[in-house]
Amino acid sequence: MTIGDLLDPGAVALRAGAPGKRQALSLVADVAARVLGVDADATLEGLIEREAAGSTGVGEGVAIPHARLDGLDRMRAVVVRLDTPVAFDALDDKPVDLIVALLAPRDASALHLRALARVARLLRQPEVRAALRQARSADAIYVLLTQETAGAAA
């Protein structure tokens, strides 16, 4: 499984603005509702519930929020690049501007954890983060992530 298997072209949003962590997660929920057909409120609630257990800010301006939801038949991803980084209680205390949210069916197995590990490994690479931050369009981010993961799987 790669990010390309989880990500729809329309599930990437950039030039997004949010004054804080909750609003950034709300942006993720809105994109998920629009593209994946899930309930925005339930998605936001699931993401916030997970954050209450510990921040998903993994460092270097990256967060990988995740939640299990009703209404999904498989793992899905939503990518949001914020215009201005927001405080996210990240491990390194740096604000977050790159969010790759993973949404899993309520009954997801270990597949959820494997996807989380794969995304974390990819986003640990400084060149990937730099390319995501420099991309000029949502389509460019989609192509970058789907090509990058295809190359990493080889």
C-alpha positions in Angstrom: 0.0 0.0 0.0 1.2 3.5 -0.9 -0.2 7.0 -0.3 -1.3 6.8 -3.9 -3.6 4.0 -2.9 -5.2 6.2 -0.2 -5.3 9.6 -1.8 -7.8 10.9 -4.3 -6.7 13.9 -6.5 -9.4 16.1 -4.9 -8.3 15.3 -1.4 -5.5 17.8 -1.4 -6.0 21.4 -0.2 -3.4 24.1 -0.2 -3.3 27.8 0.5 -5.5 26.9 3.5 -5.6 29.2 6.5 -6.4 28.2 10.0 -5.7 30.2 13.2 -5.1 27.0 15.3 -5.0 23.3 15.6 -8.8 22.7 15.9 -9.4 24.9 12.8 -6.7 23.0 10.9 -8.4 19.7 11.8 -11.7 21.2 10.7 -10.2 21.9 7.3 -9.2 18.3 7.1 -12.8 17.2 8.0 -14.3 19.6 5.5 -12.1 18.2 2.7 -12.9 14.6 3.8 -16.6 15.4 3.8 -16.5 16.9 0.3 -14.3 14.3 -1.4 -14.9 11.1 0.6 -18.6 11.6 1.6 -18.0 11.2 5.3 -19.7 13.4 7.9 -17.6 16.5 8.6 -18.7 16.7 12.3 -18.0 13.1 13.0 -14.6 13.3 11.2 -13.6 16.4 13.3 -14.8 14.7 16.5 -12.7 11.6 15.7 -9.6 13.6 14.9 -10.0 15.7 18.0 -10.6 12.6 20.1 -7.3 11.1 18.8 -5.4 14.4 19.5 -6.6 14.3 23.1 -4.7 11.0 23.5 -1.5 12.8 22.3 -0.5 15.1 19.6 0.0 13.7 16.1 2.5 16.5 15.3 5.5 14.4 14.5 8.0 17.2 14.0 9.6 19.3 11.3 6.2 21.0 10.7 4.4 17.8 9.9 1.3 16.3 11.5 -0.3 13.0 10.7 -3.7 13.1 12.4 -5.8 9.9 12.1 -9.2 8.6 13.1 -11.4 5.6 12.6 -14.8 6.5 11.0 -18.1 5.0 10.1 -18.9 5.2 6.4 -15.5 4.3 4.9 -14.9 1.1 3.1 -11.1 1.4 3.0 -8.2 3.6 4.3 -8.2 7.1 2.8 -5.9 10.2 3.1 -6.4 13.9 3.1 -3.5 16.3 2.6 -3.7 20.0 3.7 -0.9 22.5 3.4 -1.4 25.5 5.5 -0.4 29.0 4.5 0.8 29.8 8.0 2.0 27.1 10.4 -0.1 26.6 13.5 0.8 25.4 17.0 0.1 21.6 17.1 1.9 20.5 20.3 4.3 18.7 18.1 7.2 16.6 19.5 9.7 19.3 18.6 7.4 22.2 19.5 7.6 23.5 15.9 4.3 24.7 14.3 2.7 22.5 11.6 2.1 23.5 8.0 1.9 20.0 6.4 -1.0 17.7 7.4 -1.5 14.2 6.1 -4.6 12.8 7.7 -5.4 9.1 7.6 -9.0 8.0 7.9 -9.7 4.4 8.4 -12.9 2.3 8.6 -14.1 1.8 12.1 -13.1 -1.9 12.0 -9.7 -1.3 10.4 -7.0 -3.9 11.2 -3.3 -3.4 11.4 -3.5 -1.9 7.9 -4.1 1.4 9.7 -0.9 1.2 11.6 1.1 0.2 8.5 -0.2 3.1 6.6 0.6 5.5 9.4 4.2 4.1 9.5 4.6 4.4 5.8 3.4 8.1 5.7 5.7 8.9 8.7 8.7 7.4 6.9 8.0 9.3 3.8 7.5 12.7 5.6 10.7 12.2 7.6 12.6 12.9 4.3 13.7 16.5 4.2 13.5 16.6 0.4 9.9 15.4 0.4 8.9 18.0 2.9 10.7 20.7 0.9 9.0 19.6 -2.3 5.6 19.6 -0.7 6.1 23.1 0.6 7.3 24.4 -2.8 4.5 22.7 -4.9 2.4 25.4 -6.7 -0.8 23.4 -6.9 -2.9 20.7 -5.3 -2.3 18.6 -8.4 1.4 19.0 -8.0 1.3 17.7 -4.4 -0.9 14.8 -5.5 1.6 13.8 -8.2 4.5 14.3 -5.9 3.0 12.0 -3.2 1.9 9.4 -5.6 5.1 9.3 -7.6 7.2 9.5 -4.4 5.4 6.6 -2.9 5.6 4.5 -6.1 9.4 5.1 -6.1 9.7 4.2 -2.4 7.8 1.0 -2.9 10.2 -0.2 -5.7 
